[in-house]
Amino acid sequence: MAQNHRHLDWNDLRCVLAVAEHGGLAAAARALGVNHTTVLRRVNAFEEAQGLRLFERLPSGYLLTPGGEELLASVRQISSLVTDLERRLTGRDLRLEGVLRVATTDTLASSILPQHLAAFHVRYPDIVVELAVGNLPVDLVRHDVDAAIRPMAGPSETLIGRRVSAVAFAIYAAQGAETRPWLVPDDTLAGTVAGRWVRAHVDPSEIAARADSLLTLRDLAIAGAGRTILPCYLGDVVPERLVRLGEPLPDAVSELWLLMHADLSRTARVRAFNTFMAGALAGERDLLEGRRDRSSRVGSVNATDISGW
């Protein structure tokens, strides 16, 4: 008698894919936002219904069998198609309501963005903004977020980008700490403008501390622990607590971009957000590009002096 296979359930396949990618039930459950017993039940039910053992249950975790490996290749293709379909359907959403997931950095979230996010809420009270704050890139292509506001070199071909302005960097220290050792980004930020500038200009013997956040470096500098490189939009907003040591650095420049995936260009809430933020952040150009007047607080070290450190 032929074996009676049931119709495939996408929720079962999602669980199978999550277990394969994360190597166990608990991690898969966290990724999916469900209870681990739900994942176990769906994986077991799928194996029983299809008459196929997908995983070897080992003390170290779940290991794919050869049959599981073969199935997983197809499941990944299905996952890609479903993600693409969801993105395209979302792109036809014309409502100015719902959740809008926005990625940005901790430096922007703690300096110039809050007032503009508050103003956006007043204008669009039915749009709920969920901020994903971090210094690592997020995946707009896979629809992890709907939009992003980030300093970067420029968008990839699959993204729609709007350049807001240049982003200037300068050296900052607390009053009286201008000649103290350096506070620098750690290896996680090695590829950033600040990380590259430090490698080119700072003697490792002069480093007092490292951190994985420019916001943390700013706080250390405010406490008098040393001098550090910061984007001007982060250092210039606290002129009573930090001295800028000279003009913006000519060899440390980035750009601020508003980004969204091309498939979301017709989504009303995404377009509303990007249009609103483009106008709001354009008003911050002097701050972003280091032109805000802080003549009473600028230190005595000029850009040519800094380039020799």
C-alpha positions as CSV (number, residue, x, y, z in Angstrom):
1,M,0.0,0.0,0.0
2,A,1.3,3.4,-0.9
3,Q,2.3,5.6,2.0
4,N,-0.2,8.4,2.7
5,H,1.8,11.6,2.9
6,R,-0.1,14.6,4.3
7,H,-0.1,18.0,2.7
8,L,2.9,20.1,3.7
9,D,2.4,22.7,6.4
10,W,4.6,25.8,6.1
11,N,4.6,26.2,9.9
12,D,6.1,22.7,10.1
13,L,8.7,23.6,7.5
14,R,9.6,26.8,9.4
15,C,10.3,24.8,12.5
16,V,12.4,22.3,10.6
17,L,14.4,25.1,9.0
18,A,14.9,26.9,12.4
19,V,16.1,23.7,14.1
20,A,18.5,23.0,11.2
21,E,19.9,26.5,11.3
22,H,20.2,26.9,15.1
23,G,21.1,23.3,15.9
24,G,18.6,22.7,18.6
25,L,15.0,23.1,19.9
26,A,15.6,25.9,22.4
27,A,17.5,28.2,20.0
28,A,15.0,27.5,17.2
29,A,12.1,28.3,19.5
30,R,13.7,31.7,20.5
31,A,14.2,32.6,16.9
32,L,10.6,31.8,16.0
33,G,9.2,33.3,19.2
34,V,7.4,30.1,20.2
35,N,7.7,27.5,23.0
36,H,10.3,24.8,22.4
37,T,7.6,22.1,22.9
38,T,5.8,23.6,19.9
39,V,8.9,23.2,17.8
40,L,9.4,19.6,19.0
41,R,5.8,18.7,18.3
42,R,5.9,20.1,14.8
43,V,9.2,18.5,13.9
44,N,8.1,15.1,15.2
45,A,4.8,15.3,13.5
46,F,6.4,16.2,10.2
47,E,8.9,13.3,10.4
48,E,6.1,10.8,11.2
49,A,3.7,12.1,8.5
50,Q,6.4,12.1,5.8
51,G,8.1,8.8,6.9
52,L,11.5,10.6,7.0
53,R,13.9,11.0,9.8
54,L,15.3,14.5,9.4
55,F,17.6,14.8,12.5
56,E,19.8,12.7,14.6
57,R,19.1,13.6,18.3
58,L,22.6,14.0,19.8
59,P,23.6,15.3,23.3
60,S,25.3,18.2,21.5
61,G,22.1,19.1,19.5
62,Y,20.1,18.2,16.4
63,L,22.2,17.0,13.4
64,L,20.7,16.7,10.0
65,T,20.5,13.3,8.4
66,P,21.4,12.9,4.6
67,G,17.6,12.9,3.9
68,G,17.3,16.0,6.1
69,E,20.1,17.8,4.2
70,E,18.3,17.1,0.9
71,L,15.0,18.4,2.2
72,L,16.6,21.5,3.7
73,A,17.8,22.8,0.4
74,S,14.2,22.8,-0.9
75,V,12.9,24.4,2.4
76,R,15.4,27.2,2.1
77,Q,14.1,27.9,-1.5
78,I,10.5,27.9,-0.2
79,S,11.5,30.3,2.7
80,S,13.1,32.7,0.2
81,L,9.9,32.6,-2.0
82,V,7.7,33.2,1.0
83,T,9.8,36.1,2.3
84,D,9.7,37.7,-1.2
85,L,5.9,37.3,-1.4
86,E,5.4,38.8,2.1
87,R,7.6,41.7,1.1
88,R,5.7,42.3,-2.1
89,L,2.3,42.1,-0.4
90,T,3.6,44.6,2.3
91,G,4.7,46.8,-0.5
92,R,1.1,47.2,-1.6
93,D,0.0,48.4,1.9
94,L,-1.5,51.9,1.5
95,R,-2.5,52.4,5.1
96,L,-0.9,55.0,7.3
97,E,-1.1,52.7,10.3
98,G,0.6,49.7,11.7
99,V,4.1,48.7,12.9
100,L,7.1,50.3,11.2
101,R,10.5,48.6,12.0
102,V,13.4,51.0,11.8
103,A,17.1,50.2,12.2
104,T,19.6,52.8,13.4
105,T,22.7,53.2,15.4
106,D,23.0,53.9,19.1
107,T,24.7,57.2,18.4
108,L,21.8,58.5,16.3
109,A,19.2,57.1,18.7
110,S,20.8,59.0,21.6
111,S,21.3,62.3,19.9
112,I,19.3,63.7,17.0
113,L,16.6,61.1,16.3
114,P,14.4,61.2,19.4
115,Q,12.9,64.7,18.8
116,H,12.1,63.8,15.2
117,L,10.6,60.4,16.1
118,A,8.4,62.3,18.6
119,A,7.3,64.7,15.9
120,F,6.6,61.9,13.5
121,H,4.3,60.3,16.1
122,V,2.4,63.5,16.4
123,R,2.0,63.6,12.6
124,Y,1.2,59.9,12.2
125,P,-0.3,58.7,15.5
126,D,-1.4,55.3,14.1
127,I,2.1,54.3,13.0
128,V,4.0,52.5,15.7
129,V,7.7,52.8,15.3
130,E,9.8,49.9,16.6
131,L,13.5,50.8,16.7
132,A,16.2,48.2,16.2
133,V,19.3,49.9,17.7
134,G,22.7,48.5,17.0
135,N,26.0,49.0,15.2
136,L,25.9,45.9,13.1
137,P,24.1,46.0,9.7
138,V,20.6,44.6,9.5
139,D,19.1,42.8,6.5
140,L,16.7,44.9,4.7
141,V,16.6,42.4,1.9
142,R,15.2,39.7,4.1
143,H,12.7,42.2,5.6
144,D,14.2,42.2,9.1
145,V,13.3,45.9,9.2
146,D,11.3,48.2,7.0
147,A,13.6,51.1,6.9
148,A,17.0,52.2,8.1
149,I,18.8,55.4,9.1
150,R,22.5,54.8,9.1
151,P,25.9,56.4,8.4
152,M,27.4,54.4,5.5
153,A,29.1,54.7,2.2
154,G,25.9,54.0,0.2
155,P,23.1,51.5,-0.5
156,S,23.3,48.2,-2.4
157,E,21.5,47.8,-5.7
158,T,18.5,46.1,-4.1
159,L,17.8,49.1,-1.8
160,I,16.3,52.6,-2.4
161,G,18.5,55.1,-0.6
162,R,18.2,58.9,0.0
163,R,21.4,60.6,1.0
164,V,20.8,63.1,3.8
165,S,24.2,64.7,4.3
166,A,27.8,64.1,4.9
167,V,28.8,63.0,8.5
168,A,31.8,64.7,9.9
169,F,34.1,63.4,12.7
170,A,36.3,65.3,15.1
171,I,38.4,64.7,18.3
172,Y,36.7,65.4,21.6
173,A,37.8,65.4,25.3
174,A,36.6,66.9,28.6
175,Q,38.0,70.2,29.6
176,G,41.5,69.6,31.0
177,A,41.7,66.1,29.5
178,E,42.8,67.2,26.0
179,T,46.3,65.5,26.2
180,R,45.2,62.3,28.0
181,P,45.5,58.9,26.3
182,W,43.1,57.7,23.6
183,L,39.7,56.0,23.9
184,V,39.2,54.0,20.7
185,P,36.7,51.7,19.0
186,D,37.4,48.0,19.5
187,D,37.7,45.4,16.7
188,T,33.9,45.1,16.2
189,L,34.0,48.6,14.8
190,A,37.3,48.2,12.9
191,G,35.5,48.7,9.5
192,T,33.9,52.0,10.5
193,V,35.2,55.5,9.7
194,A,36.3,55.9,13.3
195,G,38.0,52.5,13.4
196,R,39.9,53.1,10.2
197,W,41.0,56.6,11.3
198,V,42.4,55.3,14.7
199,R,44.4,52.6,12.9
200,A,46.0,55.2,10.7
201,H,46.7,57.8,13.3
202,V,46.8,56.5,16.9
203,D,49.8,54.8,18.4
204,P,48.6,51.6,20.2
205,S,50.8,52.6,23.2
206,E,48.7,55.7,23.7
207,I,45.4,53.8,24.0
208,A,43.8,53.8,27.5
209,A,40.5,52.0,26.7
210,R,38.5,50.4,23.9
211,A,34.7,50.0,23.5
212,D,32.2,48.5,21.0
213,S,30.2,51.7,21.1
214,L,31.0,55.3,20.2
215,L,28.3,56.3,22.7
216,T,30.3,54.5,25.4
217,L,33.5,56.3,24.2
218,R,31.7,59.6,24.5
219,D,30.7,58.9,28.0
220,L,34.2,57.9,29.0
221,A,35.5,61.1,27.4
222,I,32.9,63.1,29.4
223,A,34.2,61.5,32.5
224,G,37.7,62.7,31.7
225,A,39.2,59.3,30.8
226,G,40.8,60.6,27.6
227,R,40.3,61.9,24.1
228,T,38.3,60.1,21.4
229,I,37.0,60.4,17.8
230,L,33.3,61.0,17.5
231,P,30.8,62.0,14.8
232,C,30.1,65.7,15.3
233,Y,26.4,65.1,15.8
234,L,27.3,63.1,18.9
235,G,30.1,65.3,20.3
236,D,28.7,68.7,19.5
237,V,25.4,68.2,21.3
238,V,27.1,68.4,24.7
239,P,29.4,71.4,24.4
240,E,29.2,72.1,28.1
241,R,30.8,68.7,28.7
242,L,33.1,68.1,25.8
243,V,35.7,70.3,24.0
244,R,36.2,69.7,20.3
245,L,39.9,69.6,19.5
246,G,40.0,71.4,16.2
247,E,38.0,71.3,13.0
248,P,36.4,68.1,11.6
249,L,38.9,65.6,10.3
250,P,39.3,65.7,6.6
251,D,40.1,62.0,6.3
252,A,37.2,60.8,8.5
253,V,34.0,61.4,6.7
254,S,30.9,59.3,6.2
255,E,27.4,59.9,4.9
256,L,23.9,59.6,6.4
257,W,21.4,57.5,4.4
258,L,17.7,56.8,4.7
259,L,17.1,53.3,3.3
260,M,14.3,51.0,2.3
261,H,13.9,47.9,0.1
262,A,12.6,48.6,-3.4
263,D,9.6,46.3,-2.9
264,L,8.4,48.6,0.0
265,S,8.5,51.8,-2.0
266,R,4.7,51.7,-2.3
267,T,4.1,51.0,1.3
268,A,2.4,54.2,2.7
269,R,3.9,54.2,6.2
270,V,7.4,53.5,4.9
271,R,7.2,56.3,2.3
272,A,5.7,58.6,4.9
273,F,8.5,57.9,7.3
274,N,11.3,58.4,4.8
275,T,9.8,61.6,3.4
276,F,9.3,63.0,6.9
277,M,12.7,62.0,8.1
278,A,14.4,63.3,5.0
279,G,13.0,66.8,5.7
280,A,13.6,66.6,9.4
281,L,17.2,65.5,9.1
282,A,18.0,68.0,6.4
283,G,17.5,70.6,9.1
284,E,20.3,68.9,11.0
285,R,22.9,69.3,8.3
286,D,25.0,71.8,10.0
287,L,25.3,69.6,13.0
288,L,25.9,66.4,11.0
289,E,28.6,68.1,8.9
290,G,30.3,69.7,11.9
291,R,29.4,73.3,11.1
292,R,27.4,74.1,14.2
293,D,28.9,77.2,15.9
294,R,30.8,76.1,19.0
295,S,33.6,78.7,18.8
296,S,33.6,79.3,22.6
297,R,34.2,75.6,23.2
298,V,36.7,74.6,20.4
299,G,40.1,73.6,21.7
300,S,43.4,74.9,20.6
301,V,44.5,71.8,18.6
302,N,44.0,72.2,14.8
303,A,43.4,69.5,12.2
304,T,47.0,69.4,11.1
305,D,48.1,68.8,14.6
306,I,45.7,65.9,15.0
307,S,46.7,64.2,11.8
308,G,50.2,63.8,13.2
309,W,49.0,61.9,16.3
